[in-house]
Amino acid sequence: MKMTRHMKNIAFFVLALVALVGTAVSVSASTNDYSFDIIKVNGLETDVNTALDIERGERLDIEVWLIANATVEDVEITAKINGYEYGSISDSTGLFNLDEGKTYKKTLTLYVPEDIEASEDYTLRIEASDQNNEETATFGLFIDEQRHGLAIFDVLLNPSSTIAAGNSLFTTVRLENLGETEENDVKVTVSIPALGISTVNYLDELNTEFDEENEDHLRNDNSKQMDLLLRIPSDAATGTYDVQVDIEYNRGHSFLTKTLSLNVEGTAQAAGAQTVINSDSSSKVVNAGESVEYKVMMANLGLEPGVYSVTVDGVSAWGEAVVQPSFLTIMPDSTGEVTITVTPYDSVDAASHTWVAKVMLGTDVLSELVFTTKVEVENTVEQSNDTVKSVLTAIFFILLIVLVVLAIVIAFRKVRSDDDEDEETSALEGQTYYQYYPRN
């Protein structure tokens, strides 16, 4: 039966109405060579009952299973979101071939822009195509604002590229609130970490887009800017530094960061101030004939490479000194090391010797380091040990003789005491004792 013009209009209206349903999925059937099997978005399998609700700034991981009904060359799968005003939101797999009877899994990633119009309906289109055919699936998307969603709209530096050390840097930070809720007490920090400087300021209130559109926008602006001042240290070295802008909001639970580059022109420095010199130890002990090492470290803080050398004075009279390496090239902001090996002569006497190491940059003497080497002689130590042993032995024998003499004296006294007691006993035995009794 032939359709009337009125019936055609009704059919067209019905088809258009189906196309506008956000949660519906439509799949074209323009080719039989391949077809979609499963499509997942962030792990959720999509079908006619799936409603995709996402947020600004969200990442979409899309998994597509494609069934090959025939052998096809140069197939490509593309995912894209239509309706973004400021560019394309899309990703593609690149070309690949299909073998009949196999199923292919491909992964695509889309990033939803933070400044896309929110509370709006969009279309996610998945398209598989080759030179002659295509297969398409479309899904309705509803994009929401994040609950807390600040964005750094712009950061301006004045001066914008190069500044002299000691001058002030003006930084303008413009923020916009793309979230669902009003933000209060927004902390803005501008810093140059390499120079150890920073400054902080606060925004008391930043309203939402809804507030700006539906209320007095003069008092409910969803974007504001602030100016912050940093003073570059007068001793800052010439170089390129990172200017870091940190935003803290949502009671310290949400953060944003943006980094810009700034060229600083430092003031000229004297050559001596460009090198830092240090040593591992200024005094060491060594036996005659043996070697000991001293290390001299140098750091080049200048703007150009430096050729350094070390000379030794005051060692030749009692030993030898070897410097390795003889010359040392150190690049800017780098360090180097020189080793001085000192060996006292075998015949040297035990003593402490003081000597000097001169650190030179080209022909200029940068520093004179004073070192002390205490030389010990092993024979002297052995002789000293023998002398101590002899003295202790002599003392032992003297004490032994004294003990023997004391023993003899004590024994002699004991014998005399016994003889005196015997004589006294004999005298008592030869005497006659009388007892007197008086008359009554």
C-alpha positions as CSV (number, residue, x, y, z in Angstrom):
1,M,0.0,0.0,0.0
2,K,1.4,3.4,-0.9
3,M,2.0,5.8,2.0
4,T,0.4,9.2,2.0
5,R,2.4,12.3,2.6
6,H,0.7,12.7,6.0
7,M,1.8,9.1,7.0
8,K,5.4,9.9,5.9
9,N,5.5,12.9,8.2
10,I,4.2,10.9,11.1
11,A,6.9,8.2,10.5
12,F,9.6,10.8,10.3
13,F,8.5,12.4,13.5
14,V,8.5,9.0,15.3
15,L,12.1,8.3,14.1
16,A,13.3,11.7,15.2
17,L,11.7,11.2,18.6
18,V,13.5,7.8,19.0
19,A,16.8,9.5,18.1
20,L,16.4,12.0,20.9
21,V,16.0,9.5,23.7
22,G,19.1,9.9,25.8
23,T,19.3,6.4,27.3
24,A,18.6,4.5,24.0
25,V,21.2,2.8,21.9
26,S,21.1,2.7,18.2
27,V,23.3,0.4,16.1
28,S,23.4,0.8,12.3
29,A,23.4,-2.3,10.2
30,S,25.0,-1.0,7.1
31,T,27.5,-3.9,6.8
32,N,27.4,-7.6,7.5
33,D,31.2,-8.0,7.4
34,Y,31.6,-7.2,11.1
35,S,29.4,-6.2,14.0
36,F,29.6,-5.0,17.6
37,D,29.3,-7.7,20.2
38,I,29.8,-5.9,23.6
39,I,30.6,-2.3,24.4
40,K,31.6,-1.3,27.9
41,V,32.1,2.2,29.3
42,N,34.2,2.3,32.6
43,G,33.5,-1.4,33.1
44,L,29.7,-1.0,32.6
45,E,28.2,-2.9,29.7
46,T,26.0,-0.7,27.7
47,D,22.6,-1.7,26.3
48,V,19.2,-0.2,25.7
49,N,18.6,0.0,29.5
50,T,21.9,1.8,30.3
51,A,21.8,5.5,31.2
52,L,25.3,7.0,31.1
53,D,25.6,9.8,33.6
54,I,29.2,11.3,33.8
55,E,30.9,14.3,35.3
56,R,33.1,17.0,33.9
57,G,36.8,16.1,33.9
58,E,35.9,12.4,34.0
59,R,37.9,9.8,32.1
60,L,36.0,7.2,30.0
61,D,37.6,3.9,29.3
62,I,35.7,2.3,26.5
63,E,36.1,-1.5,25.6
64,V,34.7,-2.7,22.3
65,W,34.3,-6.3,21.2
66,L,34.0,-6.6,17.4
67,I,32.9,-9.8,15.6
68,A,34.4,-10.5,12.2
69,N,31.8,-12.1,9.9
70,A,34.3,-11.9,7.0
71,T,38.0,-11.2,6.4
72,V,38.4,-7.4,6.1
73,E,41.5,-5.2,5.9
74,D,42.2,-1.8,7.3
75,V,39.4,-1.5,9.9
76,E,39.4,1.3,12.4
77,I,37.3,1.9,15.5
78,T,36.7,5.5,16.7
79,A,35.0,6.8,19.8
80,K,33.9,10.5,20.1
81,I,31.5,12.8,21.9
82,N,29.6,15.2,19.8
83,G,28.6,18.7,20.9
84,Y,31.7,20.1,22.5
85,E,32.0,23.8,21.5
86,Y,35.8,24.1,21.8
87,G,37.2,21.1,19.9
88,S,37.0,17.4,19.3
89,I,36.6,14.7,22.0
90,S,37.7,11.5,20.2
91,D,40.1,8.6,20.2
92,S,40.9,6.0,17.6
93,T,42.5,2.5,17.5
94,G,44.3,2.9,14.2
95,L,44.0,0.4,11.3
96,F,43.9,-3.3,11.9
97,N,42.8,-6.4,9.9
98,L,39.9,-8.9,10.6
99,D,39.9,-12.6,10.1
100,E,36.6,-14.2,9.6
101,G,35.1,-16.0,12.7
102,K,37.2,-14.1,15.2
103,T,36.3,-11.6,17.9
104,Y,38.5,-8.6,18.5
105,K,38.7,-6.5,21.7
106,K,39.9,-2.8,21.4
107,T,40.2,-0.2,24.1
108,L,39.7,3.6,23.6
109,T,40.0,6.5,26.1
110,L,38.1,9.8,26.2
111,Y,38.6,12.7,28.6
112,V,35.6,14.9,29.3
113,P,36.8,18.5,29.3
114,E,36.3,20.4,32.6
115,D,34.8,23.4,30.7
116,I,32.2,21.5,28.7
117,E,28.6,22.8,29.2
118,A,27.1,20.8,32.1
119,S,23.6,19.6,32.8
120,E,23.3,18.9,29.1
121,D,22.6,15.8,26.9
122,Y,25.4,14.6,24.6
123,T,26.0,11.7,22.2
124,L,28.7,9.1,22.5
125,R,29.3,7.6,19.1
126,I,31.3,4.3,18.6
127,E,32.1,3.7,14.9
128,A,33.9,0.8,13.2
129,S,34.7,1.4,9.6
130,D,36.9,0.4,6.6
131,Q,37.3,1.8,3.1
132,N,33.8,0.7,2.0
133,N,31.6,0.0,5.1
134,E,30.9,1.2,8.7
135,E,29.1,0.0,11.8
136,T,27.9,2.6,14.3
137,A,26.5,2.6,17.9
138,T,25.4,5.7,19.6
139,F,24.7,6.3,23.3
140,G,23.1,9.1,25.2
141,L,25.3,10.9,27.8
142,F,24.2,13.3,30.5
143,I,27.1,15.4,31.8
144,D,27.0,16.8,35.3
145,E,29.1,19.2,37.2
146,Q,31.5,17.9,39.8
147,R,30.4,18.6,43.4
148,H,33.7,20.5,44.0
149,G,35.3,21.7,40.8
150,L,37.5,24.7,40.6
151,A,39.6,25.4,37.5
152,I,42.6,27.6,36.9
153,F,41.4,29.7,33.9
154,D,44.7,31.6,33.5
155,V,47.9,32.7,35.1
156,L,49.7,35.8,34.0
157,L,53.3,36.8,35.0
158,N,54.6,40.4,34.9
159,P,57.2,40.6,33.6
160,S,56.1,37.6,31.5
161,S,59.4,35.9,30.5
162,T,62.6,37.5,32.0
163,I,63.2,39.3,35.3
164,A,66.4,40.7,36.9
165,A,67.4,39.4,40.3
166,G,66.2,41.7,43.1
167,N,63.1,42.8,41.2
168,S,59.4,42.1,42.0
169,L,57.3,39.5,40.1
170,F,53.6,40.2,39.8
171,T,51.4,37.1,39.4
172,T,47.7,37.3,38.4
173,V,45.7,34.1,39.0
174,R,42.2,33.8,37.6
175,L,39.9,31.0,38.9
176,E,36.5,29.8,37.9
177,N,34.0,27.6,39.8
178,L,32.7,24.8,37.5
179,G,31.3,22.7,40.4
180,E,27.9,22.3,42.0
181,T,28.7,24.0,45.3
182,E,29.9,27.5,46.3
183,E,33.6,27.5,47.4
184,N,34.8,29.6,50.4
185,D,38.3,30.4,51.7
186,V,40.1,29.3,48.6
187,K,43.9,29.4,49.3
188,V,46.2,30.5,46.5
189,T,49.9,30.0,46.8
190,V,52.5,31.2,44.3
191,S,56.1,30.0,44.8
192,I,59.5,29.5,43.2
193,P,60.7,26.4,45.1
194,A,64.3,26.6,43.7
195,L,64.7,30.1,45.2
196,G,62.9,29.3,48.4
197,I,60.3,32.1,48.0
198,S,56.5,32.0,48.2
199,T,53.4,34.2,48.8
200,V,49.8,33.3,49.8
201,N,46.4,34.9,49.5
202,Y,42.8,33.9,49.9
203,L,39.5,34.2,48.0
204,D,36.6,34.5,50.5
205,E,33.9,33.3,48.1
206,L,33.5,31.8,44.6
207,N,30.0,31.1,43.4
208,T,28.7,28.5,40.9
209,E,27.7,28.9,37.3
210,F,24.1,28.4,38.3
211,D,24.3,31.3,40.8
212,E,25.8,33.5,38.1
213,E,23.1,32.7,35.6
214,N,20.1,32.8,37.9
215,E,21.0,35.6,40.3
216,D,22.7,38.9,40.4
217,H,25.9,38.1,38.5
218,L,27.6,41.2,39.7
219,R,27.6,39.7,43.2
220,N,27.6,36.1,42.2
221,D,30.4,35.8,39.7
222,N,31.7,32.3,39.2
223,S,35.2,33.5,38.3
224,K,37.5,35.9,40.1
225,Q,41.2,36.9,40.0
226,M,43.8,38.0,42.5
227,D,47.3,39.5,42.2
228,L,50.2,38.2,44.2
229,L,53.7,39.7,44.6
230,L,57.0,37.8,44.8
231,R,60.4,39.5,45.2
232,I,63.3,37.7,43.4
233,P,66.3,37.4,45.7
234,S,69.1,39.8,44.7
235,D,71.7,36.9,44.8
236,A,69.6,34.6,42.6
237,A,71.7,33.0,39.9
238,T,70.9,33.3,36.2
239,G,68.7,30.5,35.0
240,T,65.2,29.3,34.2
241,Y,63.0,28.6,37.2
242,D,59.6,27.0,37.7
243,V,56.8,29.4,39.0
244,Q,54.3,27.1,40.8
245,V,50.7,28.1,41.4
246,D,48.9,25.9,44.0
247,I,45.2,26.1,44.7
248,E,43.7,24.5,47.9
249,Y,39.9,24.4,48.5
250,N,37.1,22.3,49.8
251,R,38.5,22.6,53.3
252,G,41.9,21.3,52.2
253,H,40.6,18.2,50.5
254,S,40.9,19.4,46.8
255,F,44.0,20.7,45.1
256,L,45.0,22.2,41.7
257,T,48.5,23.0,40.4
258,K,49.9,24.9,37.4
259,T,53.6,25.5,36.6
260,L,55.1,28.2,34.4
261,S,58.7,29.0,33.5
262,L,60.5,32.3,34.3
263,N,64.0,33.4,33.2
264,V,66.0,35.2,35.9
265,E,69.1,37.3,35.1
266,G,71.4,37.1,38.1
267,T,74.1,39.5,39.0
268,A,77.8,38.8,38.2
269,Q,79.7,36.9,40.9
270,A,83.4,36.9,41.7
271,A,85.4,33.9,40.6
272,G,86.3,33.0,44.2
273,A,82.6,33.0,45.2
274,Q,81.8,30.5,42.4
275,T,83.7,27.6,43.9
276,V,83.1,25.8,47.2
277,I,86.1,23.8,48.5
278,N,86.1,21.1,51.2
279,S,88.3,18.2,52.4
280,D,87.6,14.9,54.1
281,S,90.1,15.4,57.0
282,S,92.9,17.8,57.8
283,S,94.9,15.4,60.1
284,K,95.8,11.7,59.6
285,V,98.3,9.2,61.1
286,V,100.5,6.9,59.0
287,N,103.5,4.6,59.5
288,A,106.8,5.5,57.9
289,G,106.9,3.9,54.4
290,E,103.2,3.5,54.1
291,S,100.7,5.8,52.2
292,V,97.7,7.8,53.3
293,E,95.1,9.6,51.2
294,Y,93.5,13.1,51.5
295,K,90.5,14.1,49.4
296,V,89.8,17.6,48.2
297,M,86.2,18.3,47.0
298,M,85.2,21.2,44.7
299,A,81.8,22.5,43.6
300,N,81.5,24.8,40.7
301,L,78.7,27.3,41.3
302,G,79.7,29.5,38.4
303,L,78.2,29.9,34.9
304,E,81.1,28.4,32.9
305,P,83.2,25.2,33.2
306,G,86.3,25.5,35.4
307,V,89.7,23.8,35.0
308,Y,91.0,23.1,38.5
309,S,94.4,21.8,39.8
310,V,96.0,21.1,43.2
311,T,99.7,21.7,44.1
312,V,101.4,20.5,47.3
313,D,104.1,22.3,49.3
314,G,105.9,21.1,52.4
315,V,106.1,17.4,51.9
316,S,109.3,16.8,49.9
317,A,111.6,17.1,53.0
318,W,110.1,14.0,54.6
319,G,108.0,12.2,52.0
320,E,106.4,12.1,48.6
321,A,103.0,13.5,47.4
322,V,101.0,12.5,44.3
323,V,98.0,14.4,43.1
324,Q,95.3,12.6,41.0
325,P,94.0,13.8,38.6
326,S,96.5,16.6,37.7
327,F,93.8,18.7,36.2
328,L,90.0,18.5,36.7
329,T,87.3,20.1,34.6
330,I,84.1,20.8,36.5
331,M,80.9,21.9,34.7
332,P,78.6,24.5,36.2
333,D,76.5,23.3,39.1
334,S,78.7,20.1,39.3
335,T,81.3,18.8,41.7
336,G,84.7,17.1,41.4
337,E,87.2,15.4,43.6
338,V,91.1,15.3,43.8
339,T,93.0,12.7,45.8
340,I,96.4,13.5,47.4
341,T,98.4,10.4,48.3
342,V,101.2,11.1,50.9
343,T,104.0,8.5,51.5
344,P,106.6,9.3,54.3
345,Y,110.1,8.0,53.6
346,D,111.1,4.8,55.3
347,S,114.0,6.5,57.1
348,V,111.9,9.4,58.5
349,D,111.7,9.9,62.3
350,A,108.4,9.8,64.1
351,A,107.0,13.3,64.1
352,S,104.0,15.5,63.0
353,H,104.4,17.3,59.7
354,T,102.3,20.2,58.4
355,W,101.9,20.9,54.7
356,V,99.8,22.9,52.3
357,A,97.6,22.1,49.3
358,K,96.9,25.0,47.0
359,V,93.6,24.7,45.0
360,M,93.9,26.7,41.7
361,L,91.4,27.7,39.0
362,G,93.5,28.2,36.0
363,T,96.4,30.3,37.3
364,D,94.5,31.8,40.2
365,V,94.9,30.4,43.7
366,L,91.4,29.9,45.2
367,S,92.3,28.5,48.5
368,E,95.2,27.1,50.6
369,L,94.3,24.0,52.7
370,V,96.5,23.1,55.7
371,F,97.0,19.4,56.4
372,T,98.9,17.5,59.2
373,T,100.5,14.1,58.8
374,K,101.6,12.3,62.0
375,V,104.3,9.8,61.1
376,E,104.9,6.9,63.5
377,V,108.0,4.5,63.3
378,E,107.3,0.8,64.2
379,N,110.9,0.2,65.5
380,T,110.6,3.0,68.0
381,V,107.4,1.5,69.3
382,E,109.0,-1.9,69.6
383,Q,112.0,-0.5,71.5
384,S,109.7,1.4,73.8
385,N,107.8,-1.8,74.5
386,D,111.1,-3.7,75.2
387,T,112.2,-0.9,77.7
388,V,108.9,-1.1,79.5
389,K,109.2,-4.9,79.7
390,S,112.8,-4.6,81.1
391,V,111.7,-2.1,83.7
392,L,108.8,-4.2,84.8
393,T,111.1,-7.3,85.1
394,A,113.6,-5.4,87.2
395,I,110.9,-4.2,89.5
396,F,109.6,-7.7,89.9
397,F,113.0,-9.1,90.9
398,I,113.5,-6.2,93.4
399,L,110.2,-6.9,95.0
400,L,111.0,-10.6,95.1
401,I,114.3,-9.9,96.9
402,V,112.6,-7.7,99.4
403,L,110.1,-10.4,100.1
404,V,112.8,-12.9,100.7
405,V,114.7,-10.6,103.0
406,L,111.5,-9.9,105.0
407,A,110.9,-13.6,105.3
408,I,114.4,-14.2,106.6
409,V,114.1,-11.4,109.2
410,I,110.8,-12.7,110.4
411,A,112.1,-16.2,110.7
412,F,115.2,-15.0,112.6
413,R,113.1,-13.1,115.0
414,K,110.9,-16.0,115.6
415,V,113.9,-18.3,116.4
416,R,115.2,-15.8,119.0
417,S,111.9,-15.5,120.6
418,D,111.7,-19.2,121.1
419,D,115.2,-19.3,122.6
420,D,114.4,-16.6,125.2
421,E,111.3,-18.5,126.3
422,D,113.3,-21.7,126.9
423,E,115.9,-19.9,129.0
424,E,113.2,-18.4,131.2
425,T,111.6,-21.7,131.7
426,S,114.9,-23.3,132.8
427,A,115.6,-20.6,135.4
428,L,112.2,-21.1,136.9
429,E,112.7,-24.8,137.3
430,G,116.0,-24.3,139.4
431,Q,114.4,-22.1,142.1
432,T,113.0,-23.2,145.5
433,Y,109.8,-21.6,146.7
434,Y,109.0,-21.2,150.4
435,Q,105.7,-20.4,152.0
436,Y,105.6,-18.5,155.3
437,Y,102.9,-19.3,157.9
438,P,102.8,-16.9,160.9
439,R,102.3,-18.1,164.5
440,N,99.0,-17.8,166.1
